[in-house]
Amino acid sequence: MVYNFFSAFILLFLVTDPLGNIPLFIHHLQNIDKKRKIYIIAREICIAFFILLFFMLAGKTFLNLLHLSELSMQFAGSIIMFLIAVNMIFPMRKNIIEHYDDEPFIVPLAIPLVAGPSSIATVMLLSSQYPQNMYMWAGALIFTMICCAVILFMSDFIQNILGAKVVAAFEKLMGLMLVAMSVEMFLKGVRLFIKIG
């Protein structure tokens, strides 16, 4: 699959999963003043953005140090995306919600809910496979973070209007899209393996 700005944005939007994070953000920020809540969400999104941007920029160097090939990243990326998609369709993490008495800072909102292992692996995959398009990937990441911020700012409103079941249904639909993208990525890896072999 050849990525452009739009497909990279869709991929990043799916793996950061803002709709799936709505109940978790609501839970962790339930006892915080509305104005303070907006500040916290903006801060956590900014932290997540800089973490993902760092891995995007340093991803190629990091992979070279580990002597990882494009083929291995292709297969690893497809497996990770498939597991994320399965978790979106059949959620398990929603059943375990830790309670924090203090105001959340970095953990768990920025990491791992937004900038989790799947998001980090995805930006590293994009930057390592298509380093010549780094500005495009950075732009897609910025646009993704803006969309995540808007959705999470409106998390209470979205959940109240649509209801938890509709939000969960949207997440499952996004999971199905991600399954298709992960299969396409796996098939590209197979084709690359046959070509090399």
N, C-alpha and C positions, 0 to 999 in steps of 0.2 A: 504494500500500500504506500503510495507516494503522498506525503502530507503537504498541505498548503496551510495558509493561515486559518481558514475556517475549520478544516478537519483537525488541526492541532488544538484549536480552541475547544471543539466538541470533545476531543479526547481528554484534555485537561479538566474541562468542566465535569466530565463523567467521573474521573478519578478523584477529584477533590470533593465531589458529592455534596454540594451545599443543601440540597433538598433533604437528603438523608441525615444531615447534621442538624437540621432544624430542632428536632425534639431534644437533642443533646445540648445544644446551645441554650434552649429555653430552660432546661433543667439546671444547668450550671450557673445561669444568670437570673434565676427566678426571684432571688431576694435582693436584687440590686436595683437602685433607682434607674428610671428610664434613660435620663441623660447620661448617667455613668455607664449604662449598658451599651449605648451607642459608641461611647469612647472606647470601651473595652473591645467591642467587636472590631472597630477600626484598627486599634492597636494590634490585636491578634492577627488580623488579615495582613497587616503590614509586615509583621514578624514572619508569618508564613511565606509571604511573597519574597522577602530577602533570603530566607532559607532555600526556597526553591530556585531562586535566581543564582545563588551561589553554586548549587549543585548543577544547574544548567551550564554555567560558565566553566566550572572546574570538572565537569563530568568526563570530558574526553581525556584529560590528563589523569584523572583518577582511574579510568578504565585501562589506560596505557600502563600505568604503574602495576595494575593487577594482571596485565597481559590477557585481557578479555577481548575476544574478537567480535566483529559485527554479527556473526552467525550466533554466537552464544548469547549476545544481548537480544537478538531477535527472538530466540526461543524463550529466554528468561522473561522478556517483556510480555510475550503472548501468554505465558503461564500465569504471571502476576495479574495481568488484566483479566484473565479468565476467572481467577480466584476472587478478585474484587467483584466481578459481575455476579458470581454465584452468591457472594455475601450480600449483594444488593437485592437479588431476587429472593434469597432465603436468608434473611438477616438473623444473625446470632448475637452480634455485639450490642444490639439494642436491649438485650435482656440483662446485661450487666452494666449498670450505671453507678460509677463511684461517686461518692459524695465528698465535696470539698467545702470546708467551713469558711476558708478565706476566699478572697477575690481571685479567680483564676488568672494565672500569669504564665504564658507560653504553653504550659501543660495544664489541661489536656486540649485546649481549644486550638492554638496554633499548631502544636504538635501533640498528638498524631492526627487530630480530626481533619485539619486542612492540609498541612504539609506532612503527610504520613509516608510510610515506606513506599506505598504505591505511587504517590505523586512524585516523590523523589526519583524513583526508578523510571518513571515516564519522562520527566524532563531530561534525565541523563541519557535515556534512549534517543530522544529527539536530537539532542545536541551532539551525540556521538555519531549518529547515522548521517545527519545532515548539518555538519558544522558551518557550511557556507550560508545557511539560512538562519543564523543565530539571531539576527534582528527580528526576523519574522516570529521565531519562537518566543523571544522576549516580549514582543507585542501581544502574542496570543496569551502569554502568561499574565500580562498586565490586564488585558480585557477579561480574562477568567477571574482574576482576583476582584475586579470591580463588580462583576456579576455576582460572585460569591458574597461580597460585602452587602450589595443591595438586597439579595435574598435573605441574608441573615439579619440585616436591619429590620426587615419586614417579617421576621420569623413568627412573632406572636400573631400578627395580622393574618399571615398565610395559613397558619394552623387553625385559627379561629374561623376563617372564612371557608376554607376547603375541608378542614377536619383532618385528623391524623390518618384516617384510612385512605383518603384521596392522595395525601402527600406520600404515603407508603406505596400507593399504586403507581405514582409518577416515578418513584425511585426504582420500582421493579421494571418499569418500561425502559428506563435508562440502563438498567442492568442488562436487559435483552439486547439493546444496541451495543453495549460494551462486549457482550459475548460474540456478536458478529464481527466486531473490530478485532477481537483477540484471535478468532479463527483465521481471519484474513492475514494477520501478522504471522501466525504460525505457518500458514501456507506459503507466505513469502520466504520464511526461513527454510522450509522444505525445498522450495525452488532454488534458493541460494545454495543449499547443501548439495543438491543434484548437480548444479552448475559447477561448483568447486570440485566435487567428487568426480 
